[in-house]
Amino acid sequence: MTDSPDTAQDGMDADMLELAERLFNAAREGDTGLLRTYVTAGVPATLTNSAGDSLLMLAAYHGHADAVALLVELGADVNTLNDRGQSPLAGAVFKGCADVVRVLAEAGADPDAGNPSARATAAYFQRTDLLSGTA
């Protein structure tokens, strides 16, 4: 007995979803090895989840500067906003991750992108020091 086209497609969809979840978890955990393997093999560095969070957003928000740098190197857009209008830079400022902020700023992240912007977030939490040296 062979799989019908629909069954084969469902299995492939489930495999793709499982792989995507592994990659989102790798970004959250800062697993640069897994991220490098799959993104260099063809997974888009701009991959987003159902909330619009990119791999870069997840790595930035969870404080993984090495993963952020890798994703930027592999083509991630530092100014991509999630579905809530938040930028990776604003997420890093919110979490107080100075090393991630530095990597994103050096890669050209816009401190005024999103709502709230990284600049507004820094002002609200009295952490404008995190954005010193950004445009």
N, CA, C and O atoms as a GROMACS GRO file, in nm:
protein
  540
    1MET      N    1   0.085  -0.117   0.000
    1MET     CA    2   0.000   0.000   0.000
    1MET      C    3   0.089   0.124   0.000
    1MET      O    4   0.189   0.128   0.072
    2THR      N    5   0.055   0.223  -0.079
    2THR     CA    6   0.134   0.346  -0.086
    2THR      C    7   0.056   0.461  -0.026
    2THR      O    8  -0.067   0.459  -0.017
    3ASP      N    9   0.132   0.562   0.014
    3ASP     CA   10   0.067   0.682   0.066
    3ASP      C   11  -0.003   0.755  -0.047
    3ASP      O   12   0.047   0.761  -0.159
    4SER      N   13  -0.118   0.809  -0.017
    4SER     CA   14  -0.184   0.895  -0.115
    4SER      C   15  -0.108   1.027  -0.118
    4SER      O   16  -0.034   1.056  -0.023
    5PRO      N   17  -0.123   1.106  -0.223
    5PRO     CA   18  -0.054   1.236  -0.227
    5PRO      C   19  -0.087   1.323  -0.106
    5PRO      O   20   0.000   1.394  -0.056
    6ASP      N   21  -0.211   1.319  -0.059
    6ASP     CA   22  -0.248   1.401   0.056
    6ASP      C   23  -0.174   1.355   0.181
    6ASP      O   24  -0.126   1.438   0.258
    7THR      N   25  -0.165   1.225   0.202
    7THR     CA   26  -0.096   1.172   0.320
    7THR      C   27   0.053   1.206   0.314
    7THR      O   28   0.111   1.244   0.415
    8ALA      N   29   0.113   1.191   0.198
    8ALA     CA   30   0.254   1.225   0.183
    8ALA      C   31   0.276   1.373   0.211
    8ALA      O   32   0.373   1.411   0.277
    9GLN      N   33   0.187   1.458   0.160
    9GLN     CA   34   0.197   1.602   0.183
    9GLN      C   35   0.184   1.634   0.332
    9GLN      O   36   0.260   1.715   0.384
   10ASP      N   37   0.088   1.570   0.400
   10ASP     CA   38   0.070   1.594   0.542
   10ASP      C   39   0.196   1.556   0.620
   10ASP      O   40   0.236   1.628   0.712
   11GLY      N   41   0.258   1.444   0.583
   11GLY     CA   42   0.382   1.402   0.649
   11GLY      C   43   0.494   1.502   0.626
   11GLY      O   44   0.570   1.531   0.717
   12MET      N   45   0.503   1.553   0.503
   12MET     CA   46   0.606   1.651   0.472
   12MET      C   47   0.580   1.781   0.550
   12MET      O   48   0.673   1.841   0.603
   13ASP      N   49   0.454   1.824   0.556
   13ASP     CA   50   0.420   1.944   0.632
   13ASP      C   51   0.457   1.926   0.779
   13ASP      O   52   0.512   2.018   0.840
   14ALA      N   53   0.428   1.811   0.836
   14ALA     CA   54   0.461   1.786   0.976
   14ALA      C   55   0.612   1.788   0.996
   14ALA      O   56   0.660   1.841   1.095
   15ASP      N   57   0.687   1.731   0.902
   15ASP     CA   58   0.833   1.733   0.911
   15ASP      C   59   0.887   1.875   0.902
   15ASP      O   60   0.979   1.912   0.975
   16MET      N   61   0.829   1.955   0.813
   16MET     CA   62   0.874   2.094   0.798
   16MET      C   63   0.843   2.175   0.924
   16MET      O   64   0.926   2.255   0.968
   17LEU      N   65   0.726   2.153   0.982
   17LEU     CA   66   0.691   2.223   1.106
   17LEU      C   67   0.783   2.183   1.220
   17LEU      O   68   0.824   2.266   1.301
   18GLU      N   69   0.816   2.055   1.226
   18GLU     CA   70   0.907   2.006   1.330
   18GLU      C   71   1.046   2.069   1.313
   18GLU      O   72   1.109   2.109   1.411
   19LEU      N   73   1.093   2.077   1.189
   19LEU     CA   74   1.223   2.139   1.163
   19LEU      C   75   1.220   2.287   1.199
   19LEU      O   76   1.313   2.338   1.262
   20ALA      N   77   1.113   2.355   1.161
   20ALA     CA   78   1.102   2.498   1.194
   20ALA      C   79   1.106   2.518   1.345
   20ALA      O   80   1.173   2.608   1.394
   21GLU      N   81   1.034   2.435   1.418
   21GLU     CA   82   1.033   2.447   1.564
   21GLU      C   83   1.172   2.423   1.622
   21GLU      O   84   1.212   2.490   1.717
   22ARG      N   85   1.245   2.327   1.566
   22ARG     CA   86   1.383   2.303   1.611
   22ARG      C   87   1.469   2.426   1.588
   22ARG      O   88   1.553   2.460   1.672
   23LEU      N   89   1.448   2.493   1.475
   23LEU     CA   90   1.527   2.612   1.445
   23LEU      C   91   1.490   2.729   1.535
   23LEU      O   92   1.578   2.803   1.579
   24PHE      N   93   1.362   2.746   1.562
   24PHE     CA   94   1.321   2.853   1.653
   24PHE      C   95   1.378   2.827   1.793
   24PHE      O   96   1.422   2.920   1.861
   25ASN      N   97   1.376   2.702   1.836
   25ASN     CA   98   1.435   2.667   1.966
   25ASN      C   99   1.587   2.690   1.964
   25ASN      O  100   1.643   2.736   2.064
   26ALA      N  101   1.652   2.659   1.854
   26ALA     CA  102   1.796   2.682   1.843
   26ALA      C  103   1.827   2.831   1.856
   26ALA      O  104   1.925   2.869   1.920
   27ALA      N  105   1.743   2.916   1.798
   27ALA     CA  106   1.764   3.061   1.810
   27ALA      C  107   1.743   3.104   1.955
   27ALA      O  108   1.822   3.184   2.007
   28ARG      N  109   1.639   3.053   2.020
   28ARG     CA  110   1.614   3.087   2.161
   28ARG      C  111   1.729   3.043   2.251
   28ARG      O  112   1.760   3.110   2.350
   29GLU      N  113   1.792   2.931   2.216
   29GLU     CA  114   1.898   2.873   2.298
   29GLU      C  115   2.038   2.917   2.255
   29GLU      O  116   2.137   2.886   2.322
   30GLY      N  117   2.048   2.989   2.144
   30GLY     CA  118   2.177   3.033   2.095
   30GLY      C  119   2.261   2.923   2.034
   30GLY      O  120   2.384   2.930   2.038
   31ASP      N  121   2.198   2.823   1.977
   31ASP     CA  122   2.268   2.709   1.917
   31ASP      C  123   2.319   2.747   1.777
   31ASP      O  124   2.254   2.720   1.676
   32THR      N  125   2.436   2.810   1.775
   32THR     CA  126   2.490   2.858   1.648
   32THR      C  127   2.525   2.744   1.552
   32THR      O  128   2.516   2.761   1.430
   33GLY      N  129   2.564   2.631   1.605
   33GLY     CA  130   2.598   2.517   1.518
   33GLY      C  131   2.478   2.472   1.437
   33GLY      O  132   2.488   2.454   1.316
   34LEU      N  133   2.366   2.452   1.503
   34LEU     CA  134   2.245   2.407   1.434
   34LEU      C  135   2.196   2.514   1.337
   34LEU      O  136   2.158   2.484   1.224
   35LEU      N  137   2.196   2.639   1.381
   35LEU     CA  138   2.152   2.748   1.293
   35LEU      C  139   2.241   2.756   1.169
   35LEU      O  140   2.189   2.766   1.057
   36ARG      N  141   2.373   2.752   1.187
   36ARG     CA  142   2.463   2.759   1.072
   36ARG      C  143   2.439   2.643   0.975
   36ARG      O  144   2.435   2.662   0.854
   37THR      N  145   2.424   2.523   1.030
   37THR     CA  146   2.404   2.406   0.944
   37THR      C  147   2.282   2.422   0.854
   37THR      O  148   2.291   2.400   0.733
   38TYR      N  149   2.170   2.459   0.912
   38TYR     CA  150   2.047   2.465   0.834
   38TYR      C  151   2.037   2.589   0.746
   38TYR      O  152   1.988   2.581   0.634
   39VAL      N  153   2.082   2.703   0.795
   39VAL     CA  154   2.072   2.824   0.713
   39VAL      C  155   2.168   2.817   0.595
   39VAL      O  156   2.133   2.858   0.485
   40THR      N  157   2.289   2.764   0.615
   40THR     CA  158   2.380   2.750   0.501
   40THR      C  159   2.332   2.642   0.405
   40THR      O  160   2.373   2.641   0.288
   41ALA      N  161   2.247   2.551   0.452
   41ALA     CA  162   2.191   2.447   0.364
   41ALA      C  163   2.068   2.497   0.289
   41ALA      O  164   2.016   2.426   0.202
   42GLY      N  165   2.020   2.617   0.320
   42GLY     CA  166   1.910   2.673   0.242
   42GLY      C  167   1.789   2.722   0.319
   42GLY      O  168   1.701   2.784   0.259
   43VAL      N  169   1.782   2.698   0.449
   43VAL     CA  170   1.672   2.754   0.527
   43VAL      C  171   1.691   2.905   0.529
   43VAL      O  172   1.802   2.952   0.555
   44PRO      N  173   1.587   2.982   0.501
   44PRO     CA  174   1.604   3.128   0.499
   44PRO      C  175   1.644   3.184   0.636
   44PRO      O  176   1.586   3.148   0.738
   45ALA      N  177   1.743   3.271   0.637
   45ALA     CA  178   1.784   3.338   0.761
   45ALA      C  179   1.672   3.429   0.811
   45ALA      O  180   1.675   3.475   0.925
   46THR      N  181   1.574   3.455   0.726
   46THR     CA  182   1.462   3.543   0.758
   46THR      C  183   1.338   3.466   0.804
   46THR      O  184   1.230   3.523   0.814
   47LEU      N  185   1.353   3.337   0.830
   47LEU     CA  186   1.240   3.253   0.872
   47LEU      C  187   1.170   3.314   0.992
   47LEU      O  188   1.235   3.358   1.087
   48THR      N  189   1.036   3.316   0.988
   48THR     CA  190   0.957   3.368   1.100
   48THR      C  191   0.855   3.265   1.146
   48THR      O  192   0.814   3.178   1.070
   49ASN      N  193   0.816   3.277   1.273
   49ASN     CA  194   0.714   3.188   1.327
   49ASN      C  195   0.575   3.251   1.310
   49ASN      O  196   0.561   3.354   1.244
   50SER      N  197   0.474   3.189   1.368
   50SER     CA  198   0.336   3.235   1.349
   50SER      C  199   0.310   3.372   1.412
   50SER      O  200   0.209   3.435   1.380
   51ALA      N  201   0.398   3.418   1.499
   51ALA     CA  202   0.385   3.551   1.560
   51ALA      C  203   0.470   3.654   1.487
   51ALA      O  204   0.478   3.770   1.528
   52GLY      N  205   0.534   3.611   1.379
   52GLY     CA  206   0.620   3.701   1.304
   52GLY      C  207   0.758   3.720   1.364
   52GLY      O  208   0.834   3.805   1.319
   53ASP      N  209   0.790   3.641   1.467
   53ASP     CA  210   0.923   3.650   1.528
   53ASP      C  211   1.023   3.577   1.439
   53ASP      O  212   1.006   3.459   1.408
   54SER      N  213   1.125   3.648   1.398
   54SER     CA  214   1.230   3.587   1.316
   54SER      C  215   1.328   3.512   1.405
   54SER      O  216   1.329   3.528   1.527
   55LEU      N  217   1.410   3.431   1.341
   55LEU     CA  218   1.518   3.366   1.415
   55LEU      C  219   1.602   3.471   1.486
   55LEU      O  220   1.643   3.453   1.601
   56LEU      N  221   1.628   3.581   1.416
   56LEU     CA  222   1.707   3.689   1.475
   56LEU      C  223   1.638   3.749   1.597
   56LEU      O  224   1.703   3.774   1.699
   57MET      N  225   1.509   3.773   1.587
   57MET     CA  226   1.434   3.829   1.700
   57MET      C  227   1.446   3.738   1.822
   57MET      O  228   1.470   3.785   1.933
   58LEU      N  229   1.429   3.608   1.801
   58LEU     CA  230   1.435   3.514   1.914
   58LEU      C  231   1.574   3.508   1.975
   58LEU      O  232   1.588   3.505   2.097
   59ALA      N  233   1.676   3.507   1.891
   59ALA     CA  234   1.813   3.506   1.943
   59ALA      C  235   1.844   3.635   2.018
   59ALA      O  236   1.907   3.632   2.123
   60ALA      N  237   1.799   3.748   1.964
   60ALA     CA  238   1.825   3.878   2.028
   60ALA      C  239   1.753   3.887   2.162
   60ALA      O  240   1.812   3.926   2.262
   61TYR      N  241   1.626   3.851   2.163
   61TYR     CA  242   1.545   3.863   2.284
   61TYR      C  243   1.599   3.774   2.396
   61TYR      O  244   1.587   3.808   2.514
   62HIS      N  245   1.657   3.661   2.359
   62HIS     CA  246   1.708   3.568   2.459
   62HIS      C  247   1.857   3.590   2.489
   62HIS      O  248   1.918   3.511   2.561
   63GLY      N  249   1.914   3.697   2.435
   63GLY     CA  250   2.048   3.739   2.474
   63GLY      C  251   2.164   3.664   2.414
   63GLY      O  252   2.269   3.653   2.478
   64HIS      N  253   2.150   3.612   2.295
   64HIS     CA  254   2.256   3.532   2.232
   64HIS      C  255   2.328   3.612   2.124
   64HIS      O  256   2.294   3.602   2.006
   65ALA      N  257   2.427   3.689   2.164
   65ALA     CA  258   2.499   3.776   2.071
   65ALA      C  259   2.568   3.698   1.960
   65ALA      O  260   2.569   3.743   1.846
   66ASP      N  261   2.625   3.581   1.991
   66ASP     CA  262   2.691   3.502   1.887
   66ASP      C  263   2.591   3.455   1.781
   66ASP      O  264   2.621   3.457   1.662
   67ALA      N  265   2.475   3.412   1.824
   67ALA     CA  266   2.371   3.368   1.730
   67ALA      C  267   2.321   3.486   1.648
   67ALA      O  268   2.295   3.472   1.528
   68VAL      N  269   2.306   3.601   1.711
   68VAL     CA  270   2.264   3.722   1.639
   68VAL      C  271   2.367   3.756   1.532
   68VAL      O  272   2.330   3.780   1.417
   69ALA      N  273   2.494   3.758   1.568
   69ALA     CA  274   2.600   3.789   1.473
   69ALA      C  275   2.600   3.690   1.357
   69ALA      O  276   2.615   3.729   1.241
   70LEU      N  277   2.583   3.562   1.387
   70LEU     CA  278   2.580   3.460   1.283
   70LEU      C  279   2.462   3.483   1.188
   70LEU      O  280   2.480   3.479   1.066
   71LEU      N  281   2.345   3.505   1.242
   71LEU     CA  282   2.227   3.525   1.158
   71LEU      C  283   2.241   3.650   1.071
   71LEU      O  284   2.198   3.651   0.956
   72VAL      N  285   2.299   3.755   1.126
   72VAL     CA  286   2.325   3.876   1.047
   72VAL      C  287   2.421   3.842   0.933
   72VAL      O  288   2.399   3.881   0.818
   73GLU      N  289   2.527   3.770   0.966
   73GLU     CA  290   2.625   3.729   0.865
   73GLU      C  291   2.560   3.647   0.754
   73GLU      O  292   2.598   3.656   0.638
   74LEU      N  293   2.461   3.567   0.791
   74LEU     CA  294   2.395   3.478   0.694
   74LEU      C  295   2.275   3.543   0.625
   74LEU      O  296   2.205   3.476   0.549
   75GLY      N  297   2.252   3.672   0.650
   75GLY     CA  298   2.151   3.744   0.572
   75GLY      C  299   2.024   3.786   0.644
   75GLY      O  300   1.931   3.834   0.579
   76ALA      N  301   2.017   3.769   0.775
   76ALA     CA  302   1.898   3.814   0.847
   76ALA      C  303   1.889   3.966   0.842
   76ALA      O  304   1.991   4.035   0.846
   77ASP      N  305   1.768   4.017   0.834
   77ASP     CA  306   1.743   4.161   0.830
   77ASP      C  307   1.726   4.213   0.973
   77ASP      O  308   1.634   4.173   1.043
   78VAL      N  309   1.815   4.302   1.015
   78VAL     CA  310   1.815   4.351   1.153
   78VAL      C  311   1.695   4.440   1.184
   78VAL      O  312   1.668   4.468   1.301
   79ASN      N  313   1.622   4.484   1.082
   79ASN     CA  314   1.510   4.574   1.105
   79ASN      C  315   1.373   4.510   1.080
   79ASN      O  316   1.272   4.580   1.073
   80THR      N  317   1.368   4.379   1.067
   80THR     CA  318   1.240   4.312   1.048
   80THR      C  319   1.160   4.317   1.178
   80THR      O  320   1.209   4.279   1.284
   81LEU      N  321   1.037   4.364   1.167
   81LEU     CA  322   0.948   4.374   1.283
   81LEU      C  323   0.862   4.249   1.292
   81LEU      O  324   0.828   4.188   1.190
   82ASN      N  325   0.827   4.210   1.415
   82ASN     CA  326   0.734   4.098   1.431
   82ASN      C  327   0.591   4.150   1.413
   82ASN      O  328   0.570   4.267   1.384
   83ASP      N  329   0.494   4.063   1.432
   83ASP     CA  330   0.354   4.100   1.410
   83ASP      C  331   0.304   4.204   1.510
   83ASP      O  332   0.199   4.265   1.488
   84ARG      N  333   0.376   4.223   1.618
   84ARG     CA  334   0.340   4.325   1.718
   84ARG      C  335   0.414   4.456   1.695
   84ARG      O  336   0.402   4.549   1.775
   85GLY      N  337   0.490   4.464   1.585
   85GLY     CA  338   0.562   4.586   1.552
   85GLY      C  339   0.690   4.605   1.630
   85GLY      O  340   0.739   4.718   1.639
   86GLN      N  341   0.745   4.499   1.686
   86GLN     CA  342   0.867   4.507   1.767
   86GLN      C  343   0.988   4.468   1.684
   86GLN      O  344   0.982   4.378   1.599
   87SER      N  345   1.098   4.535   1.709
   87SER     CA  346   1.224   4.506   1.639
   87SER      C  347   1.315   4.422   1.728
   87SER      O  348   1.300   4.422   1.851
   88PRO      N  349   1.409   4.350   1.667
   88PRO     CA  350   1.507   4.277   1.748
   88PRO      C  351   1.586   4.370   1.841
   88PRO      O  352   1.617   4.332   1.954
   89LEU      N  353   1.617   4.490   1.794
   89LEU     CA  354   1.691   4.584   1.878
   89LEU      C  355   1.608   4.625   2.000
   89LEU      O  356   1.662   4.631   2.110
   90ALA      N  357   1.481   4.653   1.981
   90ALA     CA  358   1.395   4.688   2.095
   90ALA      C  359   1.386   4.572   2.193
   90ALA      O  360   1.385   4.593   2.314
   91GLY      N  361   1.378   4.450   2.142
   91GLY     CA  362   1.374   4.332   2.229
   91GLY      C  363   1.501   4.319   2.312
   91GLY      O  364   1.496   4.288   2.431
   92ALA      N  365   1.616   4.344   2.249
   92ALA     CA  366   1.744   4.335   2.320
   92ALA      C  367   1.755   4.447   2.425
   92ALA      O  368   1.808   4.425   2.534
   93VAL      N  369   1.706   4.565   2.391
   93VAL     CA  370   1.708   4.675   2.489
   93VAL      C  371   1.617   4.641   2.606
   93VAL      O  372   1.654   4.659   2.722
   94PHE      N  373   1.497   4.591   2.576
   94PHE     CA  374   1.401   4.554   2.681
   94PHE      C  375   1.463   4.454   2.778
   94PHE      O  376   1.444   4.464   2.899
   95LYS      N  377   1.536   4.357   2.725
   95LYS     CA  378   1.599   4.255   2.808
   95LYS      C  379   1.732   4.301   2.869
   95LYS      O  380   1.789   4.231   2.953
   96GLY      N  381   1.782   4.417   2.828
   96GLY     CA  382   1.907   4.469   2.883
   96GLY      C  383   2.030   4.396   2.835
   96GLY      O  384   2.129   4.388   2.908
   97CYS      N  385   2.028   4.344   2.715
   97CYS     CA  386   2.138   4.265   2.658
   97CYS      C  387   2.234   4.355   2.580
   97CYS      O  388   2.222   4.369   2.458
   98ALA      N  389   2.327   4.416   2.649
   98ALA     CA  390   2.417   4.514   2.588
   98ALA      C  391   2.498   4.455   2.473
   98ALA      O  392   2.518   4.522   2.372
   99ASP      N  393   2.544   4.331   2.487
   99ASP     CA  394   2.625   4.271   2.380
   99ASP      C  395   2.542   4.249   2.254
   99ASP      O  396   2.593   4.265   2.144
  100VAL      N  397   2.416   4.212   2.270
  100VAL     CA  398   2.326   4.194   2.154
  100VAL      C  399   2.296   4.330   2.091
  100VAL      O  400   2.296   4.343   1.968
  101VAL      N  401   2.269   4.430   2.173
  101VAL     CA  402   2.244   4.565   2.123
  101VAL      C  403   2.362   4.611   2.039
  101VAL      O  404   2.344   4.667   1.931
  102ARG      N  405   2.482   4.588   2.087
  102ARG     CA  406   2.603   4.629   2.016
  102ARG      C  407   2.613   4.559   1.880
  102ARG      O  408   2.642   4.624   1.779
  103VAL      N  409   2.588   4.429   1.875
  103VAL     CA  410   2.595   4.355   1.748
  103VAL      C  411   2.492   4.410   1.650
  103VAL      O  412   2.523   4.434   1.533
  104LEU      N  413   2.370   4.430   1.697
  104LEU     CA  414   2.263   4.480   1.610
  104LEU      C  415   2.293   4.623   1.562
  104LEU      O  416   2.272   4.654   1.445
  105ALA      N  417   2.341   4.709   1.652
  105ALA     CA  418   2.374   4.846   1.614
  105ALA      C  419   2.485   4.849   1.510
  105ALA      O  420   2.478   4.925   1.413
  106GLU      N  421   2.586   4.766   1.529
  106GLU     CA  422   2.696   4.760   1.432
  106GLU      C  423   2.650   4.708   1.296
  106GLU      O  424   2.710   4.739   1.194
  107ALA      N  425   2.542   4.629   1.297
  107ALA     CA  426   2.487   4.576   1.172
  107ALA      C  427   2.386   4.672   1.108
  107ALA      O  428   2.328   4.640   1.005
  108GLY      N  429   2.366   4.787   1.170
  108GLY     CA  430   2.280   4.888   1.111
  108GLY      C  431   2.136   4.889   1.158
  108GLY      O  432   2.050   4.946   1.091
  109ALA      N  433   2.107   4.828   1.272
  109ALA     CA  434   1.970   4.828   1.324
  109ALA      C  435   1.925   4.971   1.353
  109ALA      O  436   2.001   5.051   1.408
  110ASP      N  437   1.803   5.002   1.316
  110ASP     CA  438   1.746   5.135   1.332
  110ASP      C  439   1.686   5.148   1.472
  110ASP      O  440   1.589   5.078   1.504
  111PRO      N  441   1.740   5.236   1.557
  111PRO     CA  442   1.687   5.250   1.693
  111PRO      C  443   1.547   5.312   1.698
  111PRO      O  444   1.483   5.311   1.803
  112ASP      N  445   1.500   5.365   1.584
  112ASP     CA  446   1.368   5.427   1.580
  112ASP      C  447   1.264   5.340   1.511
  112ASP      O  448   1.149   5.382   1.497
  113ALA      N  449   1.302   5.220   1.469
  113ALA     CA  450   1.207   5.129   1.403
  113ALA      C  451   1.116   5.063   1.505
  113ALA      O  452   1.158   5.034   1.617
  114GLY      N  453   0.994   5.039   1.465
  114GLY     CA  454   0.901   4.964   1.548
  114GLY      C  455   0.827   5.048   1.648
  114GLY      O  456   0.848   5.168   1.661
  115ASN      N  457   0.739   4.980   1.719
  115ASN     CA  458   0.657   5.047   1.820
  115ASN      C  459   0.632   4.952   1.936
  115ASN      O  460   0.557   4.855   1.920
  116PRO      N  461   0.690   4.976   2.051
  116PRO     CA  462   0.778   5.089   2.076
  116PRO      C  463   0.915   5.065   2.014
  116PRO      O  464   0.960   4.951   2.000
  117SER      N  465   0.979   5.172   1.978
  117SER     CA  466   1.112   5.164   1.921
  117SER      C  467   1.214   5.129   2.030
  117SER      O  468   1.184   5.135   2.149
  118ALA      N  469   1.332   5.092   1.986
  118ALA     CA  470   1.440   5.066   2.084
  118ALA      C  471   1.471   5.192   2.162
  118ALA      O  472   1.498   5.186   2.282
  119ARG      N  473   1.468   5.305   2.094
  119ARG     CA  474   1.497   5.432   2.162
  119ARG      C  475   1.392   5.461   2.270
  119ARG      O  476   1.426   5.501   2.381
  120ALA      N  477   1.264   5.441   2.236
  120ALA     CA  478   1.156   5.464   2.334
  120ALA      C  479   1.166   5.364   2.449
  120ALA      O  480   1.143   5.400   2.565
  121THR      N  481   1.199   5.240   2.418
  121THR     CA  482   1.214   5.137   2.521
  121THR      C  483   1.328   5.174   2.616
  121THR      O  484   1.314   5.162   2.738
  122ALA      N  485   1.439   5.217   2.560
  122ALA     CA  486   1.554   5.257   2.642
  122ALA      C  487   1.518   5.375   2.732
  122ALA      O  488   1.556   5.378   2.849
  123ALA      N  489   1.446   5.471   2.679
  123ALA     CA  490   1.406   5.587   2.759
  123ALA      C  491   1.311   5.545   2.871
  123ALA      O  492   1.326   5.588   2.985
  124TYR      N  493   1.214   5.460   2.839
  124TYR     CA  494   1.116   5.416   2.937
  124TYR      C  495   1.183   5.344   3.054
  124TYR      O  496   1.148   5.368   3.170
  125PHE      N  497   1.278   5.257   3.024
  125PHE     CA  498   1.345   5.178   3.128
  125PHE      C  499   1.472   5.246   3.180
  125PHE      O  500   1.550   5.185   3.254
  126GLN      N  501   1.493   5.371   3.140
  126GLN     CA  502   1.610   5.448   3.182
  126GLN      C  503   1.740   5.373   3.152
  126GLN      O  504   1.829   5.364   3.237
  127ARG      N  505   1.747   5.319   3.030
  127ARG     CA  506   1.866   5.246   2.985
  127ARG      C  507   1.920   5.305   2.854
  127ARG      O  508   1.962   5.232   2.764
  128THR      N  509   1.918   5.438   2.843
  128THR     CA  510   1.967   5.502   2.722
  128THR      C  511   2.115   5.472   2.699
  128THR      O  512   2.165   5.487   2.587
  129ASP      N  513   2.186   5.429   2.804
  129ASP     CA  514   2.325   5.389   2.790
  129ASP      C  515   2.340   5.274   2.690
  129ASP      O  516   2.443   5.262   2.624
  130LEU      N  517   2.237   5.191   2.679
  130LEU     CA  518   2.245   5.078   2.586
  130LEU      C  519   2.253   5.124   2.441
  130LEU      O  520   2.307   5.053   2.355
  131LEU      N  521   2.201   5.242   2.413
  131LEU     CA  522   2.199   5.290   2.275
  131LEU      C  523   2.303   5.398   2.248
  131LEU      O  524   2.302   5.458   2.140
  132SER      N  525   2.391   5.424   2.343
  132SER     CA  526   2.495   5.524   2.316
  132SER      C  527   2.578   5.478   2.198
  132SER      O  528   2.620   5.363   2.189
  133GLY      N  529   2.600   5.572   2.106
  133GLY     CA  530   2.677   5.538   1.987
  133GLY      C  531   2.592   5.495   1.869
  133GLY      O  532   2.645   5.472   1.761
  134THR      N  533   2.460   5.482   1.888
  134THR     CA  534   2.374   5.450   1.773
  134THR      C  535   2.320   5.580   1.715
  134THR      O  536   2.316   5.683   1.782
  135ALA      N  537   2.281   5.574   1.591
  135ALA     CA  538   2.232   5.694   1.521
  135ALA      C  539   2.107   5.751   1.583
  135ALA      O  540   2.054   5.851   1.536
   0.00000   0.00000   0.00000
